[in-house]
Amino acid sequence: MLNPKIIEDLAEKFTQSIPPGAKAFQKDIESNFKQAMQSVISRLDLVTREEFDVQTKVLARTREKIEQLEKTLEAMQTNKS
């Protein structure tokens, strides 16, 4: 999941860009922004970096096996001809 600190930083940067006349609403705006960001992020189908790395390794091993099988099949077809 996304680090909550990142959401905090985004909310802070967002609220810093608020015009001076709207500063009275800064806390409400910041709170609503955080909630909106968390809602959007929670709907995304995200995985952790660790899960991603594991799946990358699984994919690499699978590709190696496929390449080996393709070579074996090619050798069998060559011998058959």
N, C-alpha and C positions, 0 to 999 in steps of 0.2 A: 504494500500500500504506500501511498504518498506520505511522506514525512509531514506531520502536523506543523512543524516549524516552517515548512515551505508555504503552507496556507496562511500562517500568521504573517509571514513576510509579505506575501502577495496582498493580504488585506491591509497591512500597514502602508505599503506603497500606494495602493488604491486610495486609501483615505487621505494620504498626504497630497494627492492630486486634486482633492476636493476644493472648490473655490471658497474663499474666506467667508462668504455669506452663508454657506451651508455648514460651517464648522460646528454649529450648535447640534447638528444631527450626526456628527461624526461617529459617535459610539453606536448609534442605531445602524448607520450605514455599514460600519465595519462588521458589526454582528451579523447583519443580513448578508453581507458579502461572504463572510466565512461560512454561513449556513448554506448559501447557494453553491459555493465551491465544494463543500463536503458532499452535498447532495449530488452534484454532477459527477464527482469522482467516485462516489459509492456506486453509481450506476454503470461505471465503466468496468469492463472485464479485465482487470489488471492482475498481474502476478508479481511476486517478489523477484528481486534480482537473482536470488538463490534458485528459485524455481525455474527461472529463465535459463540460467546457466546449466542446470541439470538437464533440461529439455534440449539444449543445444548439444550437449555431449551425447545424449541418446540419439539425436538426429545424425550426428557425425558417425556414430557406430553403425547406425542403420544404413547410411550411405556406403560405408565400407563393405558391409555385408552384401549389399546389392551389387556393388562393383565386383566383388568376388564371385557372386553367383552368375553375373553376366559373363565373366571370364570363363567360368566353368562351363556354362551353357555354350559359349562360343567354341570352346575346345571340343566339347562333345559333338557339336554340329560339324566341326571340321573333320573330326575322326570318322564321323558317319558318312561323310561325302566321299 
